[in-house]
Amino acid sequence: MNLARYIVVFNSAPSDSVKANALAKIESLGGSVISDLSIINGVSVELPESSVSALEADENVKYVEKDSQVSIN
């Protein structure tokens, strides 16, 4: 299974139960949470590419974006 890193951003600061449900869904889709990004109401995850659309369909998820490295020249 090929995993890629994604940033998952929630619609608003998630309650503990919403976050727990989202994390359980990520795990059920074959993914895992890498880090909490509370400053943007999100998490960094590793997830199979085939599971992204299922996560995007979650009513509490604002968007899912492929993680990438950014640099300043």
Secondary structure as GFF3:
##gff-version 3
##sequence-region A 1 73
A	DSSP	beta_strand	3	10	.	.	.	ID=ss1
A	DSSP	alpha_helix	16	28	.	.	.	ID=ss2
A	DSSP	beta_strand	32	37	.	.	.	ID=ss3
A	DSSP	three_ten_helix	38	40	.	.	.	ID=ss4
A	DSSP	beta_strand	42	48	.	.	.	ID=ss5
A	DSSP	three_ten_helix	49	51	.	.	.	ID=ss6
A	DSSP	alpha_helix	52	56	.	.	.	ID=ss7
A	DSSP	beta_strand	61	66	.	.	.	ID=ss8
###
